[in-house]
Amino acid sequence: MRHPRGLTPDPATAEIYERRADDYERLRPPRHQARAAALLARALPDRLVLDVGCGPGSYTADLGADTIALDLSAAMLRRARDAGALRLLRSDLTAPPFRHRSLGGAWSRHSHLHVPKADLPVALARLHWALEVGAPLTMSLWRGDGDGDGDGDGEGIVGPAEDADLPGRFFARWQPDDAHTVVAGAGFDVDEVSVEGESVWIHARRARTLADTVGPGMRVLVCGLNPSLVSADAGFGFAGATNRFWRAAVESGVVSRPKDPLAALRVDGAGMTDLVKRATAAAAELTRGEYRAGADRVRNLVGWLRPRLVLFVGLAGWRAAIDRRARPGLQGEPFAGVPAYVMPSTSGFNAATPLADLVAHMKAACVIAGPPTP
């Protein structure tokens, strides 16, 4: 299963930035200082701002003195230092090494477009975890279709026409609606998506919710009802003291380690999402309309990433959105072309369902999904 582990998504792209940092700085003068200043004005006080993929530090000064300039290229960081950056960090942008909810804002000017499209949800999930609730995010991507190569044969890695002077880099291109969906799925409230030339600009805020941890090659996609407030604040699903999900998931073999959704995806091929992104004290606060809209979102996610099976945890959401007479077990109709298994809720409010039954349902789902890909 391919999944970012803190390594650059494309070594050739990183090598080009290392070797041609002088050319990049000369050929790419900053043009969006006003946007960077606007982000600074919205950033949370007493928190650091992250300049993601800072390059030669073209916007670091506009983001304020309390900015961390992050880049994988040592050559770019040297230029950022010369441009006045006070805090430098050499790191892959897909795995920023910050504490949970420690940052007050993030700027990503044409940086995440180097991440393969199917890996962008996890890259944004990591950023979501690092940002405090309410922290702003401004990011830009290339507009269009395609993921890395222009002719479909996987050979010629090309960028938009205006980037032909620095050839050989990996680019993913996004349509505005798709970019909006992925950013929202990563746990952000999207305030605005706009198009400027070949760029898609996204202005969002880190929401009090959970980010999807999904990617290519999933053996199973676990879909909860919605995050509890406890889970949203903890940074992982099913975090309530009486929730039995993680115990059942480990005993059944869905995951090998509890309370670690990133490890579940990377090691076990188990992705995680929710029918509804809005966090509540109890799932009873959700409406039928929210469940139906959420089912449409998850349907699109499943159609894109094609897990082997979707495991819906909690009958209420499935009955509200899909089939009000549904019973636990493998459903008669696929969900977006993928087998769907619906099991009872693992919440402590559903104490009538014993742990052994929850484990049995998860084991049955695992048999259908098959073993993790080595």
PyMOL commands that set and color helices and strands:
alter all, ss='L'
color gray80, all
select helices_A, chain A and resi 11-19+21-27+33-42+61-63+74-82+112-114+117-130+161-163+176-185+229-234+245-252+261-268+283-285+288-305+315-321+348-350+355-369
alter helices_A, ss='H'
color red, helices_A
select strands_A, chain A and resi 48-52+67-71+87-90+103-109+136-143+173-174+188-196+199-206+220-224+270-274+310-313+329-330+340-343
alter strands_A, ss='S'
color yellow, strands_A
deselect
rebuild
show_as cartoon
